[in-house]
């Protein structure tokens, strides 16, 4: 079987079984088995797969048909132009969260004092946000916290791979509690899905991703509420808090801000789909 045949057959099987973007996913699975880059798959079309590779691609397809996310199958996900190691111990980074990084970089470069910024990434997971910031702000100091020790093990692998272990300090604990000092910028992508809505999510999410990274409690804002209550003790004067939120949560978030924080201003920042995805709170 040639690369072209394998790609076409794999995509067809995935498509027939309701997997969206079947061609892209088939290419990712094929690349994982053959260790070829996408451009090589397209240019070396007549290259023949070994019997072992043929067995391997169909084993991966079977896993995907059981709705296991491709990111977990190939153990990688691109975020902010960077490849991260991913497995089922951590939430898969989403493209919309890149807006959080964009906003954090804008604040750090334009608003922070001349000294290197101190940043806290709360609920770091695989470390995608913290490492993206570290690579773009090489003089920054970043605390990355997570309540899950297993998630921090994944983050450590990524920090070591990108050689940012001196910049990024991994801390286990609840939200801001383990952060040892006030910081200029707090960035957080916390769970914000209502518990009652979890059953409406795709089987890729409910069957494989860590529930603690998705379930935001009864109103979806349990963790965000806790973070807002902790922020006053851990934010520097003229600091900033950036939160990713869910669709149509603005009014509830506004209520929480008013009840937990004094003398702050805030704005909502929409994503490419026009959904208010990030709330920026200035102190």
C-alpha positions in Angstrom: 0.0 0.0 0.0 1.4 3.4 -1.0 1.2 6.6 1.1 -1.6 7.9 -1.1 -3.6 4.8 -0.9 -3.2 4.7 2.9 -4.2 8.3 3.2 -7.3 7.9 1.1 -8.5 4.7 2.7 -7.9 6.0 6.2 -9.8 9.3 5.5 -12.7 7.4 4.0 -13.0 5.1 7.0 -13.0 8.0 9.4 -15.5 10.0 7.3 -17.9 7.1 7.0 -17.9 6.8 10.8 -18.7 10.4 11.4 -15.2 11.8 12.2 -15.0 15.4 11.0 -11.9 16.7 9.2 -11.2 13.1 8.3 -8.5 13.9 5.8 -6.5 16.0 8.2 -6.9 13.4 10.9 -5.9 10.6 8.6 -2.8 12.6 7.6 -1.9 13.1 11.3 -2.2 9.4 12.0 -0.3 8.4 9.0 2.5 10.8 9.8 2.7 9.4 13.3 3.1 5.9 12.0 5.6 6.7 9.2 7.4 9.6 11.1 6.9 11.7 8.0 6.1 15.4 7.8 2.9 16.4 6.0 4.9 17.8 3.1 6.7 14.4 2.8 3.3 12.6 2.8 2.2 14.8 -0.1 5.4 14.6 -2.1 6.4 10.9 -1.6 3.1 9.6 -2.7 4.3 6.3 -4.1 6.4 5.3 -1.1 5.2 1.9 0.1 4.2 1.2 3.7 5.7 -1.8 5.5 3.4 -4.5 6.8 4.1 -3.2 10.3 3.2 0.3 9.3 -0.1 -0.9 7.6 -1.0 -2.7 10.8 -0.1 0.3 12.8 -2.3 2.7 10.9 -5.3 0.5 11.2 -4.8 0.1 14.9 -4.7 3.9 15.3 -7.8 4.2 13.2 -9.6 1.7 15.5 -8.6 3.9 18.4 -10.0 7.0 16.7 -13.2 5.2 15.9 -13.6 4.6 19.6 -13.6 8.4 19.8 -10.2 8.7 21.4 -8.9 12.2 20.4 -6.2 12.2 17.8 -4.0 14.4 20.1 -3.9 11.6 22.6 -3.2 9.0 20.0 -0.2 10.8 18.5 0.8 12.5 21.8 1.1 15.9 20.4 -0.9 19.1 19.8 0.2 22.4 18.2 -0.6 25.5 20.2 0.6 29.0 19.4 2.9 27.6 16.7 4.5 25.2 19.2 4.2 21.4 19.4 3.4 20.1 22.9 3.5 16.6 24.2 0.0 15.6 25.2 -1.6 12.6 26.9 -4.8 11.9 28.8 -3.5 13.4 32.0 -4.1 16.9 30.6 -6.8 18.8 28.7 -6.1 19.2 25.0 -5.2 22.9 24.3 -7.8 24.7 22.1 -7.1 27.2 19.4 -9.4 29.8 21.1 -7.1 29.9 24.1 -4.4 31.4 21.9 -6.3 34.7 22.4 -5.4 34.5 26.1 -1.7 34.3 25.1 -2.1 37.2 22.6 -3.6 39.4 25.3 -1.0 38.4 27.9 1.8 39.3 25.5 0.3 42.6 24.6 -0.1 43.5 28.3 3.4 42.3 29.2 5.1 44.2 26.4 3.1 47.4 26.6 2.0 47.9 30.2 4.4 46.1 32.5 7.3 48.1 34.1 10.7 48.0 32.5 11.7 45.1 34.9 10.9 41.6 33.7 7.3 40.7 34.3 6.3 38.2 37.0 3.4 36.0 35.7 1.2 33.2 37.1 -0.4 30.7 34.8 -3.2 29.0 36.8 -4.4 25.6 35.9 -1.4 25.1 33.6 -2.2 21.6 32.4 0.4 20.6 29.8 2.1 24.0 30.2 1.0 25.4 26.9 0.2 28.9 28.1 3.2 29.2 30.4 5.7 27.9 27.8 4.3 30.0 25.0 4.7 33.1 27.2 8.2 32.0 28.3 9.4 31.6 24.8 8.0 35.0 23.7 9.1 36.8 26.9 12.5 35.4 27.6 13.2 37.6 30.6 9.9 36.8 32.4 9.5 34.8 35.5 6.5 32.5 35.4 4.8 30.4 38.1 2.6 27.6 36.6 0.2 26.0 39.0 -2.1 23.0 38.8 -4.0 21.0 41.4 -3.1 17.8 39.5 0.3 16.3 40.1 0.0 14.1 37.0 -0.7 17.2 34.9 2.4 18.9 36.2 4.4 15.9 35.2 3.3 16.5 31.6 4.1 20.2 31.9 7.5 19.3 33.2 8.2 17.2 30.1 7.3 20.2 27.9 9.3 22.7 30.0 12.4 20.4 29.7 11.9 20.0 26.0 11.8 23.7 25.4 14.5 24.5 27.9 12.4 26.9 30.0 12.8 25.2 33.4 14.7 28.2 34.8 11.9 30.6 33.7 8.9 28.4 34.6 8.4 27.2 38.1 5.8 24.4 38.4 3.8 24.4 41.6 1.1 22.0 42.8 -1.9 23.4 44.6 -5.3 25.0 44.4 -5.2 28.0 42.0 -3.2 30.9 43.4 -2.5 29.3 46.8 1.0 28.0 46.0 2.2 31.2 44.3 4.7 32.7 46.8 4.5 36.4 45.9 2.4 39.0 44.1 2.7 38.9 40.3 2.1 41.5 37.6 -0.1 39.2 35.4 -2.3 36.3 36.2 -3.5 34.2 33.3 -6.1 31.4 33.7 -7.9 29.0 31.5 -10.0 27.2 34.1 -13.0 24.8 33.7 -16.1 26.8 32.9 -18.6 24.2 31.6 -21.7 23.7 33.8 -21.9 20.2 35.3 -25.4 19.7 33.8 -24.0 20.4 30.4 -21.2 17.8 30.4 -23.4 15.1 28.9 -24.0 17.3 25.9 -20.3 17.4 25.0 -18.7 15.1 22.5 -17.6 11.6 23.5 -14.0 12.7 22.7 -14.3 15.1 25.7 -16.4 13.2 28.1 -14.8 9.8 27.6 -11.1 10.9 27.5 -10.3 14.3 28.8 -9.8 14.9 32.6 -13.1 15.8 34.1 -11.5 18.1 36.7 -10.2 20.3 33.8 -13.7 20.6 32.3 -16.3 20.6 35.0 -16.9 24.1 36.3 -19.5 23.1 38.8 -23.2 24.0 39.0 -23.0 27.4 37.3 -19.7 26.7 35.4 -17.8 29.4 37.4 -16.8 27.6 40.6 -13.1 27.8 40.0 -13.2 31.2 38.5 -15.1 32.4 41.6 -12.4 30.9 43.8 -9.6 32.5 41.8 -11.2 36.0 42.0 -11.4 35.6 45.8 -7.7 34.8 45.9 -6.5 37.4 43.5 -6.3 40.4 45.8 -3.5 38.9 47.8 -1.5 37.8 44.8 -1.7 40.7 42.3 0.8 43.6 42.1 -0.4 47.2 41.9 -1.5 48.0 38.3 -1.5 44.3 37.6 -3.8 42.4 35.3 -5.9 39.3 35.5 -6.9 37.5 32.3 -9.6 34.8 32.3 -11.0 32.6 29.5 -14.7 32.2 29.9 -17.5 30.4 28.1 -20.2 31.7 25.8 -22.9 33.9 27.4 -21.2 33.9 30.8 -20.5 37.7 30.8 -23.3 38.8 33.2 -22.4 36.1 35.8 -18.7 37.0 35.5 -19.5 40.7 36.0 -21.5 39.9 39.1 -18.5 37.9 40.5 -16.1 40.6 39.7 -18.2 43.2 41.6 -18.6 40.9 44.5 -15.0 39.8 44.9 -12.9 42.8 43.7 -12.9 46.5 44.4 -11.7 49.4 42.3 -11.0 47.4 39.1 -11.9 48.0 35.5 -12.6 45.2 33.1 -13.2 44.6 29.4 -14.3 41.5 27.4 -12.3 40.5 24.4 -14.0 38.6 21.6 -12.5 35.7 19.7 -12.6 35.3 15.9 -16.2 34.1 16.1 -17.3 37.2 17.9 -17.7 35.3 21.2 -16.5 37.2 24.3 -13.7 34.7 25.2 -11.4 36.6 27.5 -12.1 39.0 30.3 -9.3 41.4 31.1 -9.4 42.8 34.6 -7.1 45.8 35.4 -6.1 46.6 39.0 
